[in-house]
């Protein structure tokens, strides 16, 4: 569990570290910081799946994985209907909420 906590901390800190390097490397670092948030999301989803495989009865992890499926399902539906503004605005905060929720689960255990 300690390793999972360290990986999660690294995944969350990575975009901030890259963003702060913009002072030295310029605007390109901001672009890479935004791209690294996708790496953070991927690492967190993989951590969530690993934790769910280890503890399949954990209700919080089931809710997290359901939230991930909801996000990607809503994103797919939004694509099919031509990117409705209302659905797009709903999609923006979901990754942040999922990242915070998984972090709370990890640090609580």
N, C-alpha and C positions, 0 to 999 in steps of 0.2 A: 504494500500500500504506500510505503514511503517513496518508492520509485515512481509510482503513478502521480503522487503529489508533486515530485520534482519535475516530471515531464509536463504536467499541467502548468506549473509555475513558469517554466521555460516557454511554453506555447503562448501563454498570456503576455509575458514580458517581451517576446520577440518583436511584435509590431511596434511597441513603444521604443525599444532600443533602436530599431531601424529608423523610426521617425525622428528621434533625437539626433541621429547622425546626419540629418539633413543640414545641420549647421555646417558640417565639414564637407559633405558630398553634394549638397545642392538639392534641387527639386526632384531629381531622380530618386532620391532616398524616400521621399514621400510616396511616390508611386509604388516602390518596392514594399514600403510599410503597409500600404493598402493590400497589395498582393499577399503579403505574409499573413493577413488575417484569414485567408483561405486555408493556409497551412495550419493555423491555429484551430480552425473549425474541423479540419480533417483529423488532426491529432486528438481533438476532444471527442469526436464521434468514435474513433477507434478505441480510445480509452473507455468510453461509455459502453461500447459493445463488449470489450474485454471484461469490464466489471460486471456486466449483465450475464455473460457466460459463466463467470465465477459465482455469481449470486443471482440465479434466475428468479428467485422469489422476492427480491428487493423491489418494493413498490415505487420508490423514488427513481430507480434506474429504468423501470418500465415506463414511467411517465416521461422521463427524458427521451428515451428512444421513440416513444409515441410522438413527442414534440418534434423530433427530427423528421420522422415520416410525414407528419402534418406539414412541416415547412416545405419539404421537397414536393409533396403532393400539391400543396397550394401553389407553389412555383410552377409546376407542370400545368395545372389548370389555368393559371394566369397566362402562360404561354399559349395554350390552346385557344383562349378567347381573345387574344390580341393585346395583352397587357393592359388590363383595366386599372385605372389610377387608384381606385379604392383598395384593390387587392395588393397593388404594389406598395402602398403606404403601410398596409398590414404586414407585409413581408420584411420591411426594413428592420424593425426592432426584434424580430424573432431570434436571429442568431445571437444577438447580445444577451437576450433573456436566457437562451439555452446555455450559453457560455457561463453566465453567472450561476445558473441552476446547477450545472455539473460541477462547477468549482465548489459550491456550497456542499454538495454531496460528498465530494472528495475530501474536503478539509474537515467535514463533520465526522467522517469515519476514521 
